[in-house]
Each structure stands twice: as C-alpha cells, then as structure tokens.
C-alpha cells in the first residue's frame, strides 16, 4: 500500500489500518510519503510505486499533483483512491457550500490543538499517582492495579484533549485521600484477568532482568489485588472496565462513552 499525503499522513494511516483490519489473513506492506508538496517529491513516490505496485491512497490538495498521480496510476492500472473525496462531496451537498481546502488544516494551531497539548502536559504530570493534590482538575481519573493499561490509555485520552490522571492501587498502601474525595472527574477502574496481568508482569520482570518469583506475579496475590480493586470501585460506585481483550483504543472509546452518559445525566437533572 502506498500512502501519499501533503500533510503528516495520520489520516491515511488510520484509514489504511482500519481497512486492512477486514483482511486479517494479509499483512500489509506500507510505503508512506508525507509532506508531498512538489512535483519532485511526488516523482520519488511514483518511482517506488512503479517498482513495487500496490494500492495507492492519497490526500492531496494541489490539483496538479493530484492529476499527475491519478494519470500515472491509471497508466499502471493501479487503484488510486482519494480517501476524503466522498466525505467532502457529501458535506458540500448537505451544506450547499464549496469546500475551501487548506493545506494541513487539520493540524492548525487553533484552540483545539492547544487544548490537546494542555491535556497531554497534565496527563504526563499526573502519571502513576503523581501530584494527587490537584486530581480535582482532571476530566478523568483511571485507577487500577499494576499493569492494567492505565498509562497508555491515559495518553490516548490526552491526545483526544481529555485531561487524564492515573492512580495505581498498590497492595497494603492506601490510595491518596484525594482519589476518594474528588467530585468533578469521572473515576474509572481498570481491571483484567488474573492470567493477563500475570503474563504482562512476567514480561516486565524479564525486561528488567528480574528472574525471581514474587507476589507480583503470583496468581493468588493478583486475584486478591483485583478483588480489592473491585470492592474499592463498588464502594464509590466507580464504573469498571475489563481491559483483558480490549485494545487501548476500545478502552478509551468506552471511557468517552461513560463521560458522555455522565454529562447527559447532569444536563437532564439541571
């Protein structure tokens, strides 16, 4: 697959991977060309397409570059797809307005961009229970035992502009009092199966060259941690998400749905 973009290529990458998920028996080989804005840059991509033919997906605003790419792909009998065309055309028809494309417009330094940067800074500062004194400023607080995907999920949410803190639940150590007294943030407990937690923890110990057996990877000890975690969430009426078979994206989507449901309830009661 050849992905050609005049911006960062993030949109193309997302669409290509979503499409390839429907073809699990095939392993895509991606050739990515970002910031293609001149004929010379496009020529390099075309040379590689000619030598290694494959489906071409593109997002190009410049009409000359687009025409050049489409013409050459037609000559080579290679599929060439502008992934945004159907959406843009539908919007133009619905809005009865002509599109005004802006190069890299989705990455403009606007208020939304800076909101995401602010969220990411907050999330990195409040990783692993740090700075618990201002947890009230978070939009979401993720809590759970070690290796329950708190940090990667937090970072993913931050990239969506959601200020996320995460607080670990550690055996024989009380969680920070602020976790149990916050009112503004949505607190979500993350759990996974005993087997999954043990597997991830063992890999972590191997990466650290730790060979000894400890309660950290003991199934009985992990089960006790998870049981304590469930009781804590039940006591505070915090929703729980089992991440055993969920990707980070799926977990984040479930959390965003919980946020929306919470906001809807608050709006209906006000």
PyMOL commands that set and color helices and strands:
alter all, ss='L'
color gray80, all
select helices_A, chain A and resi 10-20+39-51+63-75+85-95+105-107+111-125+127-129+132-137+150-158+177-180+194-207+219-236+248-269
alter helices_A, ss='H'
color red, helices_A
select strands_A, chain A and resi 2-5+31-33+56-59+80-82+140-144+164-168+186-191+239-242
alter strands_A, ss='S'
color yellow, strands_A
deselect
rebuild
show_as cartoon
